[in-house]
Amino acid sequence: MKDVAKLAGVSIATVSNVLSGNKYVSPELREKVLESIDRLQYRPSKIARSLKIKKSFLVGLMVPDITNPYFAEIARGVENVALEHDYQMFLCNSDGEKAREEETLNSFHSHGVDGVINVAPRMEETVLAELSNGMPMVILDRHLSIENPLIDIIYTNNFKGSAQLARHFLENGHRRFACIAGPKEVPTAVRRLQGFCNELEKFGIGKEEITIYYASFKYEDGYNTMRLIIEQKPRPTAVFAGNDMMAWGAIEAAKERGLRVPEDIAVAGFDNVLYSSLVVPAMTTVNQLKFEAGQTAMRLLLEKIQKKSRRESVFTRKIELDSNLIVRESTLSRRIPEVNQ
């Protein structure tokens, strides 16, 4: 910066103001500084800047499964806002394991990130609160009762979306159902299953007409579970998978066994990831605001980081995002399958 200031014939403070944009610099001086920067090929050191102002301009993002397009869209939303504010994203995958979640949060601490966005964590609330350890955090895709002022929470109304799907199945004449739910210990999976089953029961569908399987949100889980569903006597006519990955696997398993989707068996998912409209047949699913959720999480985190640095008071914010049913070909049958085929 001293070299740039000397070449431009200005003060170091002027160079600093041009780079930061924090204070007004006349167009003439600004042009001189930029010309000097270009001639000297000067690049500001982010490490030096971080040491001086005690901010790393790094945020940690932890997701359960980086191969799942749902989490990829959230990551895009986080990065979109982060880059606007000169932040870099430090992405880690936990594989949905509590021990790895703890290791990752500790790693974020040791790398000096300014804050963390924690997507669908499975660890206990008390552990989450302890591991935040004074670091701003946004927990995304999990409804918690935690009241830590440095932690904000964003979650989707999973109950509503799955209830809408249940009514859609009923309106199309289905009366026997199978659910490929996510893991029992994941609150999001539980809420989706509850919304679906509660809605069916409201319209007189007994528990004996709803077969529930638990899986781990992966393609192969949907595929393997659908093979079991097909062997049921009598066979369910409609299948609700707890996410689009499992629904995709279920559709492919049904097709391999010679069943027509949706004529012989209807299948729906949850999340509305990109490929859900590209599979054959196109998948009925429940839409979540994934990219927008990532953007919102990053904005909340930035605000929390800034308030903490200014020593302003903060409090826990809880934001519920909407969900809505998207009907496509995988559930639009012209006839209801017979009891057994």
Stockholm file with secondary structure:
# STOCKHOLM 1.0

chainA/1-341         MKDVAKLAGVSIATVSNVLSGNKYVSPELREKVLESIDRLQYRPSKIARSLKIKKSFLVGLMVPDITNPYFAEIARGVENVALEHDYQMFLCNSDGEKAREEETLNSFHSHGVDGVINVAPRMEETVLAELSNGMPMVILDRHLSIENPLIDIIYTNNFKGSAQLARHFLENGHRRFACIAGPKEVPTAVRRLQGFCNELEKFGIGKEEITIYYASFKYEDGYNTMRLIIEQKPRPTAVFAGNDMMAWGAIEAAKERGLRVPEDIAVAGFDNVLYSSLVVPAMTTVNQLKFEAGQTAMRLLLEKIQKKSRRESVFTRKIELDSNLIVRESTLSRRIPEVNQ
#=GR chainA/1-341 SS CHHHHHHHTSCHHHHHHHHHCCSCCCHHHHHHHHHHHHHHTCCCCHHHHHHHHTCCCEEEEEESCTTSHHHHHHHHHHHHHHHHTTCEEEEEECTTCHHHHHHHHHHHHHTTCSEEEEESCCSCHHHHHHHHTTCCEEEESCCCCCCCTTEEEEEECHHHHHHHHHHHHHHTTCCCEEEEECCTTCHHHHHHHHHHHHHHHHTTCCGGGEEEEECCSCHHHHHHHHHHHHTCSSCCSEEEESSHHHHHHHHHHHHHTTCCTTTTCEEECSBCCGGGGTSSSCCBEEEECHHHHHHHHHHHHHHHHHHHHTTCCCCCCEEEECEEEECCGGGCCSSCCCSCC
#=GC SS_cons         CHHHHHHHTSCHHHHHHHHHCCSCCCHHHHHHHHHHHHHHTCCCCHHHHHHHHTCCCEEEEEESCTTSHHHHHHHHHHHHHHHHTTCEEEEEECTTCHHHHHHHHHHHHHTTCSEEEEESCCSCHHHHHHHHTTCCEEEESCCCCCCCTTEEEEEECHHHHHHHHHHHHHHTTCCCEEEEECCTTCHHHHHHHHHHHHHHHHTTCCGGGEEEEECCSCHHHHHHHHHHHHTCSSCCSEEEESSHHHHHHHHHHHHHTTCCTTTTCEEECSBCCGGGGTSSSCCBEEEECHHHHHHHHHHHHHHHHHHHHTTCCCCCCEEEECEEEECCGGGCCSSCCCSCC
//
